[in-house]
Amino acid sequence: MPRPHPRTALALTALLAAGFTATPAQAAPAATVQAWFSSESRTAGYEPKNANWYTSPATGLAGTPYQLSKQADITTTAAGGTATITVDTTQKFQTILGVGSSLEESTIFNLSRMSAAGRDAALRALVDPVNGAGFNVARITFGTSDFTSHDFYTYDDGAADPSLSRFSIQRDLDYRIIDTLKQARSINPNLKLFASAWSAPPWMKTSNNIIGGSLLSQYIPTLATYYRKAIQAYAAQGIPLYGLTLQNEPLFEPADYPGMLVSAAQEKQLAAALRTELTNNGLGATKIWAFDHNFSEGSSYAAGVGSANIDGFAFHDYAGDPSAMATVKAAFPDKDVLMTERSVWGTAGADRIVQYFRNQSTLYEGWVSMLDQNRSPERWSGSPDPTMLVQSASSPDTFWKLPDYNMVAQFSKFVQPGAKRVASSAGSNVAFVNPDNSLVTVVVNQGTANQTVTLRAGSRQFTSTLPAKTTGTYVWAGAGDAGAAPGRTGAIVGYGGKCIDVAGALSQNGTAVQLYTCNGTNAQSWTVGSDGTVRALGKCLDVAGAQAVNGTKAQIYDCNGTAAQQWTAGADGTLRSLGKCLDATGPSSADGTKLQIWDCFAGANQRWTLPG
């Protein structure tokens, strides 16, 4: 469990400059918005990730003012003035699979130390949708990971066994993994489980050891059968698996715990073999997710795996930026991207979850749900940071729900499976429309001062004061069809009196944006939204590949709420995104002159007149 890198706080400010004030739409009836807050501890020495959370959790919790705390209901008013956050429910993006945390063997071992009542209470804290966090997706391991109380194992250890005659999940039964998963699913029947293996059986590897080594390509078909048999074995125990990743962290070879190197080319072959195994055995609905590693290598690995036989690409967050998920999604638009491993701490962690979803992830999955006060059990090479639940070392039925549990619950308890993410102003916020048509917006204040937030959807808005170092969730019943963010529509005129034009009036993703003689067509009709987008032909003005590099082309692309589609109008007439200015190449005003981003200097070829 490598440590996460720090993230710069994102301000709770709309990106559009003065002059973009929206005209209120036709009034809608007043509505009630429910609000819940969770904060970091105010007690010195109990900052996020501080080791004191293991030593004396109760002390830190005593100084935590908001712990998934219900606030007074808020009544909406007619839209007017300036909104901090504008939500556009007409711009819909990915469908949410869920939010959850792992039920790996360390957590299950600690649960097994509890009495029946204690274990029920801890599991309910995690997965109960009414009285707990409502986690609806849990990751399990095929065989052992680094977080275990036992010796490392797979389901077929020993000498080479190509026929898998020794295959058995008996140790999962012996270690109460199966029983615990059954109990979790009895509390939340909608709980989905997906699996990851840290290593294939040693005889399938170059090292002939559960630690280190690469997958031997000759055993790819055998490994596919091994996975299929594991899925069937769990099903035989009454535990259906929703999906699996092909290999945990396939580009990492740990020195002292299970791991296995698997190339992208090998995963491509493994996906094909596994898809055949699953289809031929009535398991065709099982999801197959490739990669399952860091953002920094995601694009190149995904390109090597390709799109055949998989349902998506899984990511971890120990190197790189969440925008890598949006990049892979753009390359493979019919595949999901999923955040399958990352623990979070404090409001910085809550913001990180916001960024996962804003970059198209359908899932947030934490890693390791409960260690005890001795940071036990685990066999990882590092020193684990606090888990969301911490168990008493002396009284196993006693456990504490740390602020980080609450931060994740601000999402999991209110964002329903099947929700659609919808567009919202750039910043530390993310919005969803639930299947019941409620609008859920999560807003994170990482600052040290209270922040006043005005949130607008359609013709209504409300204002709330979000305390310092606090995450707020706002649930607005019936607002899922509130409508589009108000904006101004018309031509955008630039260099030489020419209009910004979508080349060929084509609405395909990646179509270039150019200068052209103004002609009043739809290809030159742009809506400048108060959500930071600039839209034409049902697409958003976009910086190709989200590359903040001089010369990167401007294009249209499916609206996805990322920073590459957020534009700020400067007082000098510039239009800015990713710290660069929209620029006519050349400079030239000839018809067909392509637009790009470039260092801002406010020249004539970087100045634009927006719709009035």
Phi, psi and omega in degrees: 000081181299158181279142179286153176273154181292157180232137178292138180294143175258132183287152176272061180231140173291148187269351182276141184280174175302144184104349178257018181300130185280151173272125182302140177280177179303137187298144173242162182298153175298148180224165180255134178247129175268146183225140175230141180237145169222136185232167169284162178290145175266358182281129179301138181087001180238039172293162178307136178078357181296139182296342178299339178295336173278323186289309183214078183301324184299326180296315179293322181291329178297335179258018180255105190290329183236122182229080187053050190266126177289133178257172176297142178298152181244138177259131181286158177231171176297142181296141178181157181073209184254130178265141172285317180230127175246128180254135178243102184284353177277343178262101184252143183239232188287154173271132186277126174283313178162188179223138180190195179211164188286152168243064178280174191292330177299312178298316182293323176301315180293324174297323182291341178282348184274161168291169179302318181292319179295318179296319178299318181296318181292317179295322178296323177301327182276309195246350181291121183287344181260309186256005180226201181284342178072029176303132183240005174222132178229139178264135175238171180245139169276110189078207189258156170242194176280347178256092184205158175260359188240176173296152179293143180205160167239188181268005179202069180276166179108207181292164180307135184219067185302335179275355181057038183291337181264003186305132180199141172256024185304321181294330175295329174287314182298325184270011176066019177295312182298313181299319182292319179295322176299317181294319179299319181287335175288329177285318179230091182299344179270005180293123177262139179244137170228154189243152172221141174257137175276333180204146166286167172309141187307325183290351174271003189240159178296332183275344189050038183212145179293338177261128176076173176095167180245156175293131174280123186301332181297340182259010179301312177299324179293319178295323176299318177295319178303314179295317179299317179295324178295317178298317179295321181295320177293319178299323179295337176270005180084021182237093177287142178257132180287324183188184176205155169264150187288331178191131174292126174045068187290352179254011183237134180240089182298149182274341189220014172208168188302142176188167181200131175279131178223121180285163177299321179297322178291320177297324177299316178292319181296320178299318180296315181294320181290321179300319178297314179302314183292315181297319183286350183238025175070022182241026187297340180280349181295130182282140175244121180243128181271171172073270180066047181210194194287153177308320191299332180252006190298313186296313183291321180293316180299321179298325179287327179284319183077185188259349184291138170071005178240163179252348180175182180237127181263149184227150168244161186238070173239359174197137179097191187235147180303338179300342176300328179294318178296324179295315179293321178299320179295325180284331182229072189297340180266008179246148177280155165240141190219135173271106188255353175202117171182119170280154180229154181222129173068192181291333175298322177291320177299319176298324180297320177298318175307313183291327175302310183291322178293341178256028165087004178296141175266356189212144160238127181231118176283170183231121180073109187271327184207115164254168177268184185294344175268013184058040188233156355270152174192156178229025175287156184281350181254196178245109188297137171287166185303136175275165185294328169247137176238127183266142175298136179287334185257340182226088191304333180285349180268129175215157181240140175266106184286164178306331182291328171300314181295321181300317179290321180296336176300337174263306191295328185283342189238335178270113186278148172304136183091357176297155175251130170289141179236165185292142173212159181305149180298151180135195184271066179205157176207144186233149182220148168252118181283162175303335178274009176075013172279149177257121180247124178236125177255127183235135183243127174251101178275354186283174181264003178235153175300149178233133176269126185241127170251117183250126183243137171222117182062233185264007181236160177205166173214162180236138181219146174261117182261118183298164178300147176050047185223144172253132179242140174241129183243123182247117187245099184297137174074005184265008181296341178244033182297331175113189187280155171294132178300151179196186179239137187240140177159196181280149170249116188255135182226221189305129178070016181074013179272159182259149170290130192223140173275118187306126177068008184055031181270136182259013179289146174305136178091357178297132183292154175250138189218173168269142178203154177306131183297129185224002175073012180278169179298333180291350178241011180261110185246135173258118178266102187273154176284002174266004178096355181269159171232116194237144173208147178053032178076009180239173179248144171296130196219143172270118187305128177066010182055033183267114179275062185234135177308132178094355178293133187287151170268140184213177168253150183203158175310133180295128184226004175074009181274169182298334180290353178241015178255125186235138178243131175274118180279156178296341180270010178090000180279162175236117194241144173209143179055030178078007179239172180248145173293132195218134173276123185296154176120282359284143180215150175246014179294147175305134179093359177296122183283151178258150183215178168252149185205161175309136184285130172220002175061031173291171182301328181279004176240010182250137188226144174256118185273165180303144180276000000 
